[in-house]
Amino acid sequence: MQTLETLRKQIDILDKELLQILSKRFTTVKQIGVLKKQLKLSALQTKRWQEVIASRVKTARELKINTDFVKKIFNLIHDEALKIESK
């Protein structure tokens, strides 16, 4: 059986990985923002966002993760992405 300390260290490592992935995602978002400005597109693309959230909810169900939780997380990520794209 693993100790509480060992499990907490695993959580710390996973949290760092999550933050690194978010950083990479937001770097890509900046690139998308540049392209959207060149193409004269608005930051919010409603149809695309609906597709994204539906896909993430489907994946959450497959992984047995609470879908309301996943929606909240991705809405927060999307809100931040819109701010980045609008800069």
Backbone as ProteinMPNN parsed JSONL, in Angstrom:
{"seq_chain_A": "MQTLETLRKQIDILDKELLQILSKRFTTVKQIGVLKKQLKLSALQTKRWQEVIASRVKTARELKINTDFVKKIFNLIHDEALKIESK", "coords_chain_A": {"N_chain_A": [[0.838, -1.194, 0.0], [0.504, 2.202, -0.823], [1.926, 5.175, 0.613], [0.478, 8.108, 2.165], [2.065, 10.336, 1.706], [3.532, 9.566, -0.584], [1.481, 9.315, -2.463], [0.582, 11.963, -2.49], [2.786, 13.207, -3.593], [2.661, 12.162, -6.141], [0.32, 13.413, -7.011], [1.226, 16.072, -6.988], [3.093, 15.971, -9.085], [1.405, 15.317, -11.235], [-0.252, 17.591, -11.225], [1.592, 19.546, -11.999], [2.103, 18.653, -14.593], [-0.433, 19.066, -15.718], [-0.534, 21.88, -15.654], [1.59, 22.475, -17.367], [0.589, 21.476, -19.757], [-1.632, 23.16, -20.07], [-0.268, 25.554, -20.465], [0.974, 25.035, -22.945], [-1.326, 24.755, -24.475], [-2.395, 27.357, -24.344], [-0.412, 28.735, -25.669], [-0.811, 27.828, -28.246], [-3.355, 28.857, -28.58], [-2.761, 31.595, -28.707], [-1.55, 31.689, -31.22], [-3.705, 30.969, -32.802], [-5.317, 33.177, -32.318], [-3.874, 35.195, -33.653], [-4.126, 34.319, -36.313], [-6.934, 34.429, -36.598], [-7.346, 37.169, -36.424], [-6.03, 38.005, -38.744], [-7.679, 36.818, -40.603], [-9.941, 38.173, -40.115], [-11.841, 37.205, -38.274], [-14.086, 36.642, -35.547], [-13.183, 36.23, -32.063], [-14.792, 34.428, -30.667], [-16.145, 31.547, -31.827], [-18.948, 30.17, -32.233], [-20.138, 27.742, -33.217], [-17.92, 26.039, -33.457], [-17.12, 26.012, -30.749], [-19.294, 24.689, -29.579], [-18.99, 22.16, -30.744], [-16.514, 21.428, -29.655], [-17.037, 21.352, -26.846], [-18.985, 19.351, -26.749], [-17.515, 17.159, -27.64], [-15.587, 16.965, -25.581], [-17.193, 16.394, -23.39], [-18.22, 13.933, -24.171], [-15.869, 12.401, -24.147], [-15.283, 12.626, -21.433], [-17.42, 11.188, -20.33], [-16.777, 8.62, -21.298], [-14.458, 8.196, -19.856], [-15.429, 8.107, -17.368], [-15.706, 10.465, -15.857], [-17.078, 13.146, -14.074], [-19.398, 14.905, -15.886], [-20.456, 17.481, -15.6], [-18.49, 18.724, -14.117], [-16.376, 18.637, -15.971], [-17.432, 20.269, -17.98], [-17.46, 22.718, -16.611], [-14.702, 23.132, -16.16], [-13.731, 23.268, -18.822], [-15.183, 25.443, -19.764], [-14.039, 27.487, -18.24], [-11.413, 27.359, -19.207], [-11.911, 28.007, -21.866], [-12.953, 30.598, -21.598], [-10.637, 31.946, -20.755], [-9.063, 31.502, -23.004], [-10.455, 32.989, -24.924], [-9.977, 35.563, -23.956], [-7.223, 35.703, -24.343], [-7.069, 35.396, -27.159], [-8.306, 37.716, -27.942], [-6.531, 39.706, -27.443]], "CA_chain_A": [[0.0, 0.0, 0.0], [1.277, 3.437, -0.924], [1.717, 6.104, 1.717], [-0.156, 9.373, 1.839], [3.114, 11.202, 1.165], [3.825, 9.113, -1.945], [0.332, 9.684, -3.298], [0.575, 13.416, -2.64], [3.854, 13.537, -4.543], [2.12, 11.843, -7.465], [-0.615, 14.504, -7.33], [2.044, 17.25, -7.316], [3.652, 15.753, -10.424], [0.295, 15.411, -12.188], [-0.663, 18.994, -11.301], [2.589, 20.248, -12.815], [1.854, 18.256, -15.981], [-1.644, 19.777, -16.153], [-0.178, 23.273, -15.905], [2.419, 22.518, -18.574], [-0.318, 21.273, -20.891], [-2.379, 24.408, -20.241], [0.65, 26.528, -21.059], [1.09, 24.69, -24.37], [-2.62, 25.044, -25.094], [-2.535, 28.798, -24.484], [0.523, 29.15, -26.72], [-1.529, 27.555, -29.496], [-4.449, 29.826, -28.63], [-2.194, 32.863, -29.19], [-1.361, 31.535, -32.667], [-5.049, 31.007, -33.388], [-5.745, 34.572, -32.249], [-3.21, 35.926, -34.742], [-4.77, 33.914, -37.573], [-8.298, 34.946, -36.655], [-7.263, 38.605, -36.737], [-5.682, 38.112, -40.16], [-8.845, 36.392, -41.365], [-11.052, 39.013, -39.674], [-12.825, 36.373, -37.585], [-14.22, 36.971, -34.124], [-12.555, 35.255, -31.173], [-15.778, 33.398, -30.366], [-16.717, 30.797, -32.947], [-19.945, 29.417, -31.479], [-20.298, 26.371, -33.723], [-16.705, 25.305, -33.057], [-17.143, 25.802, -29.307], [-20.289, 23.641, -29.307], [-18.355, 20.895, -31.13], [-15.459, 21.131, -28.68], [-17.597, 20.968, -25.553], [-19.645, 18.052, -26.93], [-16.448, 16.163, -27.72], [-14.962, 16.789, -24.264], [-18.187, 15.729, -22.542], [-18.237, 12.531, -24.605], [-14.653, 11.781, -23.623], [-15.445, 12.545, -19.979], [-18.297, 10.035, -20.06], [-16.006, 7.393, -21.546], [-13.462, 8.064, -18.787], [-16.188, 8.108, -16.117], [-15.461, 11.715, -15.144], [-18.286, 13.94, -13.953], [-19.488, 15.779, -17.061], [-20.657, 18.866, -15.166], [-17.153, 19.18, -13.739], [-15.622, 18.848, -17.212], [-17.99, 21.468, -18.62], [-16.978, 23.888, -15.861], [-13.268, 23.312, -16.442], [-13.527, 23.716, -20.197], [-15.703, 26.804, -19.892], [-13.003, 28.377, -17.703], [-10.308, 27.364, -20.173], [-12.39, 28.734, -23.047], [-13.01, 32.025, -21.249], [-9.26, 32.456, -20.777], [-8.635, 31.471, -24.405], [-11.067, 34.139, -25.594], [-9.238, 36.754, -23.523], [-5.913, 35.661, -25.024], [-7.276, 35.629, -28.588], [-8.759, 39.088, -28.156], [-5.413, 40.652, -27.233]], "C_chain_A": [[0.88, 1.253, 0.0], [0.965, 4.348, 0.263], [1.027, 7.369, 1.221], [0.858, 10.32, 1.203], [3.43, 10.849, -0.29], [2.697, 9.518, -2.897], [0.26, 11.188, -3.516], [1.667, 13.869, -3.606], [3.403, 13.255, -5.971], [1.158, 12.943, -7.931], [0.159, 15.762, -7.726], [2.618, 17.149, -8.724], [2.56, 15.908, -11.483], [-0.192, 16.855, -12.336], [0.306, 19.804, -12.149], [2.387, 19.918, -14.293], [0.621, 18.962, -16.536], [-1.327, 21.231, -16.503], [0.692, 23.422, -17.149], [1.56, 22.349, -19.824], [-1.145, 22.531, -21.139], [-1.512, 25.482, -20.877], [0.808, 26.284, -22.557], [-0.202, 25.033, -25.107], [-2.762, 26.543, -25.346], [-1.541, 29.378, -25.483], [-0.128, 28.947, -28.093], [-2.677, 28.535, -29.672], [-3.949, 31.174, -29.144], [-2.014, 32.823, -30.703], [-2.704, 31.588, -33.393], [-5.57, 32.442, -33.403], [-5.151, 35.407, -33.364], [-3.882, 35.6, -36.079], [-6.189, 34.467, -37.697], [-8.304, 36.442, -36.977], [-6.95, 38.808, -38.21], [-6.881, 37.788, -41.041], [-10.102, 37.201, -41.034], [-12.207, 38.19, -39.093], [-12.902, 36.793, -36.126], [-13.57, 35.861, -33.283], [-13.516, 34.109, -30.889], [-16.344, 32.82, -31.654], [-17.693, 29.787, -32.336], [-20.07, 27.967, -31.927], [-19.105, 25.505, -33.303], [-16.736, 25.017, -31.559], [-18.148, 24.707, -28.937], [-19.73, 22.265, -29.647], [-17.314, 20.47, -30.098], [-16.068, 20.629, -27.384], [-18.303, 19.616, -25.65], [-18.616, 16.929, -26.966], [-15.831, 15.891, -26.348], [-15.905, 16.095, -23.291], [-18.261, 14.245, -22.892], [-17.025, 11.787, -24.041], [-14.743, 11.624, -22.108], [-16.327, 11.361, -19.599], [-17.546, 8.717, -20.219], [-15.008, 7.126, -20.428], [-14.093, 8.053, -17.395], [-15.809, 9.285, -15.215], [-16.755, 12.513, -15.172], [-18.351, 14.971, -15.076], [-19.737, 17.241, -16.689], [-19.32, 19.498, -14.776], [-16.335, 19.517, -14.983], [-16.135, 20.087, -17.951], [-17.475, 22.73, -17.935], [-15.514, 24.172, -16.18], [-13.068, 23.874, -17.848], [-14.137, 25.087, -20.46], [-14.702, 27.816, -19.35], [-11.824, 28.487, -18.664], [-10.698, 28.188, -21.4], [-12.467, 30.232, -22.783], [-11.618, 32.647, -21.294], [-8.729, 32.508, -22.214], [-9.203, 32.661, -25.171], [-10.355, 35.436, -25.212], [-7.9, 36.837, -24.251], [-6.081, 35.995, -26.505], [-7.653, 37.079, -28.873], [-7.659, 40.118, -27.979], [-4.72, 40.977, -28.532]], "O_chain_A": [[1.866, 1.339, 0.732], [-0.122, 4.293, 0.838], [0.998, 7.658, 0.025], [0.527, 11.031, 0.253], [3.576, 11.738, -1.129], [2.946, 10.004, -4.0], [-0.085, 11.642, -4.608], [1.472, 14.825, -4.357], [3.719, 14.006, -6.893], [1.18, 13.35, -9.093], [-0.206, 16.441, -8.686], [2.628, 18.13, -9.468], [2.771, 16.558, -12.507], [-0.509, 17.294, -13.442], [-0.115, 20.656, -12.932], [2.488, 20.799, -15.147], [0.62, 19.405, -17.685], [-1.791, 21.749, -17.518], [0.547, 24.387, -17.899], [1.79, 23.013, -20.834], [-1.34, 22.928, -22.287], [-1.975, 26.235, -21.734], [0.777, 27.227, -23.347], [-0.17, 25.54, -26.228], [-3.195, 26.959, -26.421], [-1.813, 30.417, -26.085], [-0.007, 29.79, -28.982], [-2.943, 28.993, -30.784], [-4.634, 31.827, -29.931], [-2.291, 33.805, -31.392], [-2.819, 32.181, -34.466], [-6.187, 32.874, -34.376], [-5.84, 36.236, -33.959], [-4.17, 36.494, -36.875], [-6.595, 34.917, -38.768], [-9.166, 36.92, -37.715], [-7.53, 39.68, -38.856], [-7.079, 38.401, -42.09], [-11.176, 36.96, -41.585], [-13.378, 38.441, -39.376], [-11.916, 37.241, -35.541], [-13.43, 34.721, -33.727], [-13.109, 32.947, -30.87], [-16.946, 33.529, -32.461], [-17.3, 28.681, -31.968], [-20.103, 27.062, -31.094], [-19.278, 24.374, -32.848], [-16.417, 23.906, -31.137], [-17.867, 23.883, -28.066], [-19.969, 21.304, -28.916], [-17.242, 19.302, -29.717], [-15.659, 19.587, -26.873], [-18.224, 18.815, -24.718], [-18.831, 15.866, -26.383], [-15.582, 14.74, -25.989], [-15.468, 15.298, -22.461], [-18.353, 13.399, -22.003], [-17.153, 10.678, -23.522], [-14.326, 10.603, -21.563], [-16.021, 10.623, -18.663], [-17.662, 7.816, -19.388], [-14.741, 5.973, -20.089], [-13.397, 7.999, -16.381], [-15.619, 9.14, -14.007], [-17.447, 12.546, -16.19], [-17.462, 15.813, -15.203], [-19.278, 18.143, -17.389], [-19.061, 20.665, -15.073], [-15.681, 20.558, -15.039], [-15.343, 20.864, -18.485], [-17.099, 23.696, -18.6], [-15.136, 25.314, -16.439], [-12.327, 24.838, -18.039], [-13.639, 25.821, -21.312], [-14.529, 28.887, -19.931], [-11.304, 29.577, -18.903], [-9.897, 28.974, -21.906], [-12.094, 31.039, -23.634], [-11.444, 33.75, -21.812], [-8.029, 33.449, -22.588], [-8.503, 33.272, -25.979], [-10.155, 36.307, -26.058], [-7.497, 37.904, -24.716], [-5.317, 36.792, -27.048], [-7.343, 37.602, -29.943], [-7.839, 41.284, -28.331], [-3.763, 41.752, -28.545]]}, "name": "protein", "num_of_chains": 1, "seq": "MQTLETLRKQIDILDKELLQILSKRFTTVKQIGVLKKQLKLSALQTKRWQEVIASRVKTARELKINTDFVKKIFNLIHDEALKIESK"}
